């Protein structure tokens, strides 16, 4: 009886979202602080990824860079989406430019990713699936790799904001009223200000909402318009700021066009063939170095004499010209990019066999169990179809731009939620079978 009461008390505690939040955040901070302590030596160099310099520029200017941006191209706040720059600047301001500050900030973000995963799992399935998903997320090795030194990227913050958007989109689907449209649009806007690709996903999301919400077409049109207006309104202040300070009528600079340059560069097929998932790691090609060393020289030759606007337009025209002039290579390159996005090996390929081993044996199980979970719980399709919508739209985006596993990392959390549901289902079936087998001899006696 004591064991039953003890089990019930634990169950009631884990059924309380506040208790689960505290547990997940505490575990996340502890595990991530330990991980960052073990790799903190990597912070001793000057390489911090693309967001470090704009964040330092914002702090060094004491905030005046928001209104008078005289920095060069890569230092300018207009070059990258602003949310992660602000996040990194706030971390430097509070904790200093140390491994400890980065570790605390990112561990809290990872903990919140785990908590929202718990909420989503609880909403779609039950509390047990939610708890397992939340714990699975904070121990997921690939999320430890993301943002680890020396490259501080926006992946985990983007994952958190996209998760929050998914939560409110499901709320909007469940109760399609105007008041639920605003928070969904708000978080989608914040997500776009963290990573611009979400702008590309909006049409996919609106189509999903139309097909699964069972509301009249007029109401769908009205709510889609409202969502778009709120979404654009959130981008407007930063767009106006960029126009006034840098003369760019856009919420982001030319970072996206550099991805188009990489995606359809003549050497890119060689890059994927040399560093892709089918390549022997010990025979890693130097093609990635060639793309980044010789590629800019080729690019400079092609755009010689052009203005900045003409050069950007040339970058954006590369997919079309590549498709027209090299259709066979275009198909092959597209296939490589899609495979690399969902690759069972880290892309770009790392020489660390330990990292590859850990990545493979953490990612492949959630991929398989996630697919099993989606099949087992087909009755939840109206909700899990949003996950499928994200998978399809991210894949399509990678096919026309650039495909690496880091760009897929935000989707792994949805595979983990589905994998958690499948795992609990399988465990319950096994336990039921064991219980029945134990009961059979007793009944026979």
N, C-alpha and C positions, 0 to 999 in steps of 0.2 A: 504493500500500500504506500509506503514511504517513497518507493521508486516511482510509482505512478504519480504521486503528488509532485515529486521533484520534476518529473517529465512535464507535467501540466504547467508548472510555474515557469519553466524555461520556454515552453511554447507560448504562454501568455506574454512573456517579456519580448520574444521575437515577433510577436504580433503587433507590437507598439512601434510605429514608424520613428518616433523620437529616440527610443532605445536603439533601434537598428541604425539610425543616423550616427549616434554616438559611437557605437561599436565599429561601424565601417570607417568613420573618420579616424578613430584612434588607431585601428589596425593599419590604415593607409599611411598615416604619418609615421608610425613605427617602422613599417617595412620599407617605405621609400627613403626615410632618413638613413636607415642602415645601408641601403643600396647606394645612395648618393655619397655616403661617407666612404664606402669602398672604392668609388670611382672619382673621388673629389680631386685627385691629382690632375685630372684632365682639364680642370678649370684654370690651371696655372698659365695657360697660353692665351693669346689674344683672340682666338677664333670662337665666336659666340653665335654664329649664324646671322641671317640677314636682319633680325630685329634688334640686335644689341646696339648697333650704331644709332638708329633713329631714337631708341629709348634713351641713350646717353645724351644725344643732342637735345631732346626734350627736357631732360633734367638740367643739363648745363646751361640752357637758356632760361631756366627758372619758369618755364611755361610760355615764354613769349614766342617760341617757335610755332605755337598754335596760330598766331596772328601775323607774324613776320617770319617767313620761312626762306632763309637765304642759303640754306645748305645745298651742297652739290647733290647730284641725282640720287645716289645710293644712301645718302644720309638724310635726305628729305623725308618728312613725315607723309608726304603725298605718294611716296614710292610704293609703300605697302599698306594694306588695310590696317586701320588704327587700333583696333581693340587689343590685340596682343602687344602692340607697342606700349599702350597705356598700362597693361597688366605688368609687363616687364619693368617699366619705369617705376610703377608703384612698389614692386618688389625691391628694386634697388634703393628706393627712397626709404622704405621701412627697415629693411634688413641689411642694406649695403650690398655691394657687388661681390658677393661671396657665394661659395657653394652652399652654405647653410641657408641663405635667403632663398635661393632658387629651389632648394630641396623642400623647404617648408611650403612655399607657394605652390609648387607642382604637386606635392603630396596632398594638399587640401583639394586642389582641382581633381586629382585622381580619385580621392575619397568621395567627392560630390558626384563624379561620374558613376561610381559604384552605387551611391544612394539612389540616384535617379533611375539607374538600371533596376534596382530593387523595386522602386515604385512602378516602373513599367511592367516588370514581371508579375508583380502583385495585381496590377490592374487587368492584365490580359489573362493570367492563369490563376495563381493563388499566392498566398503569403510564402509558402514553402519555396516555390519556384523563384519568387522575388528575392528571398534571403540568399538562396544559392547563387543566383545571378549576380547580386551585389558583391558577395565574397569572391566569386570567380573573377569578376572584373578587376578587383584591386590586387589579386595575385597573378593576373595574366601577364606573363613575361614580356610580351611585345609592348605593353604599355609602360613597362619599366625602361625599355630601350628608347621610347619616344621622348624627345626633349632632354635626353641624357647628355652630359658633356661630351665633346665641347660644343655641339650644335643645339641651340635652344630654339625649338620650333613651336608653332602654334597648335600642333595636332591635338593635344589633350584638351585645351580650352575650346577648340572648335568642336571636339567630340561632345563636350559638356553642353555647349549651346545648341548643338543639333539635337541632342537627347531631349533637352527642355522643349525645343520646337516640336519634336515628335509627340511628347506628352500632351502639349496643348492642342496639337492637331487631332489627336485621338479624342481629347475632350470636346473639340469642336465637332467631330464626327458623331460622337455620342449624343451631344446636345447642341444641334446646329442653330445657335442663336448668335445675334450680333455681338453680345458681350464676350463670347468665347473666341470670336475672330480676332479681336484686338491683341490679346496676349500671344496668340499663335503668330500673328504678323510681327509683333514686337520682337520675339525671340528669333524669328527668321531674319529680321533686319539686323539684329546683333550678330547672328551667325554669318551673314554676308559681310559685315564689317570686320570679321575675323578671317574669313577665307572667301574670296569672291565667287567661287564656283557655285555657291548656293543660288545665285541669281539664275544660273542655267537650269537649276532643278525646279524652280517655281512652276513652270508649265506642267511638269510631271506630277507635282503635288496637287495642283488644281484639277487635273484629270482624275487622279486617284479619288479626290474628295467628291467629284461629281458621280463617279461610278459606284462609290460605296456608301454615300450618305443618305440615299433614298429621299432626297428633297426635290421639290419642283424646280424646273430649270430656271425660272425667274429668280427664285431665292438664291440658287447657286450663282447666277450671274451677279446678283447684288452683293453677295458675300465675297465672291472672288474679287470684285471691284474694290470693296472695302479693304480686303486683305492687301491688295496691290497698292492702294493709296497709303495705308499705314506703313507698309514695307518701304515704299519710296520716300515717305516723309522722314523715316528714320535715317535714310541715306542722304537726304537733302542737306542737312547742316554741314556734313563733311565735304559734300560736293561743292557747296558754296565756298567753304573755306579753301579748298584746293584751287578753285577758280580765282579767288581774290589774291592768294599768296603765290601760286605757281602757274596760273593761266591754264589749268587743266579742268575742263568741264566734265569731271568724272569723280566718283568717290574713291577711285584707286588710280595709281600711276600706271606705268608700262610694264609692271611685273608679269602680267599675263601674256604680253606679246613675246617676252623672252621664253616663256614656256612653249609658245607656238614655234618659235625659232628652234628650240631643242627638239620639238616633236617631229618636225618635217625637214630637219637638216639632212643633206645628202649622206652624211656619215652616220645618221641615227640607226639605220638598219644594221650597219656594222656593229654599232654599240650594243644593240639588243642581242645580236648573234654572238657577240663576244662576252657579254656579261649576263645573259639571260638564264632562265631556270634550267636549261638543258646543257649548260656549260660546266665542264669540270672545273671546280674552284681552283685546283692546283695549277691549271693551265689558263688562268684568267687573262683575257686579252687586254691589250693596252688601248683598245678602241675608245674607252671612256675618256682617257687622257687626250686622245686625238681630237675627240669632239670638243672638249673644253679648251684645248690649246690651239688647234688649227682652225676650229670652227669659227671663232670670232674674226680671224684673219680673212676667211672666206666671206663671212658676213659683211665685213668692212669693205671688201672689194665690190660686193654686189650693190652696196648702198652709197658708194662714193659719190659725192656731189649732191646727195639728197638732203633735204631739210629733215628735222626730227620727225615732223608729221608724216612726210613721205616715207621715211624709214620704217615708222610704225605701221603704216599702211602696207608696205612691202612685207613686213613680218606676218601680218594678218592674211595676206593673199597667198602665203606659201602652201597651205593645205590644198587650195584649189589648183594651183599650178602644178603641185606635186602629183595630185590625182590625175590631172589631164596628161601630163608628160610621162608619168611612170605608174600606170594603173596596176601592173603586176606587183611592183614593189610596194605600192600603197596598201594593197590587200595583205601582203605578207607583214608589213610594218604594223598595220592595225591589229592583226592576230597576235603579234609579239607584245603589243602594248596591253591588250586585254589579258593575255596569259600572265604578264608581269604584274598586273594589278592584283590578280587572285593567286599569285605564285605560292608554291609550297616552300620556296626559298626566298630569303630576304633579297629585295631588289632596291637599288643596285646590289649586286652580289658582294658580300663581305668575305674577306679571307679568313675570318674567325670561324673555325669549325664548331667551336662551343656555342657561339651565337646561333649558327645555322641549326645545330642540333636542338637547342632549346626552342627556337622559333618553330621548327617543323613539328615537334612533339607537343607544342601548345596550340598551334593554329589548326593543324589537320584534324584533331579530334573535335574542335568546335565546328569546323566546316561540315564534317560528316554528321555529327549529332544535331547540328542546326538544321540540316536538310531532313533528317529523320523527324525532328520536332515539328517542322513545318508540315510534314506529311501526316504525322500522328494527330495533330490538332488542326485538321482542315476545317473544322467547324468554327475556328477562330479566324478564318481567312479575312473577314472584313477588317480586322485590326492588323493581323500580321502582313496583310497585303501592302501596308505602308512600308514595312521593312523591304519587301520585294521591290516596291517602287524605288526606294533608295538604292538597292543593289543594281537595278537596271539603269537608272539615271547616272550613277557613278561610273558604271561600266561604259556607257555611251560617251560620257564626258572624257574618260581616259582614252577611248578609241579615237577621238578626234583631237585630243591634245597630247597628254603625256601620262604614261602608266608606270607607277612604281608602288611597292607595297605600302609605303608611308601614306599614300593617298587613299588606300583602302582601310587603313587602321581604324578610322572612325566607325566603320561598318561592323567591325568585329564584335562590338558590344551587342548588336542585334542577333548575331550568330550565337553569342553566349547566352542570351535570354532564351532563345529557342532550344539551345543545347541543354540548358538547365531543366526546361520542361520535359525534354526527352529523357534526361538522366533520371529524374524523379519517377517518371512513368515506368521506365525499365526496372528501377530498383523496387518499386511497389509490386510489379508483376513477379519479380524474383522472390520477394518476401512472401507474397501470397502463395506461390507454388511451394515454397519451403514449409509454410504453415499447414497447407493442405496435406503435404507428405507426412508431416508429423501427426496430423489428426487421423490419417487413414489407419495406422496400426491400432490406435486407441479405439476407434470405432469398430474395427474388426474384433478386438478383444471383448 
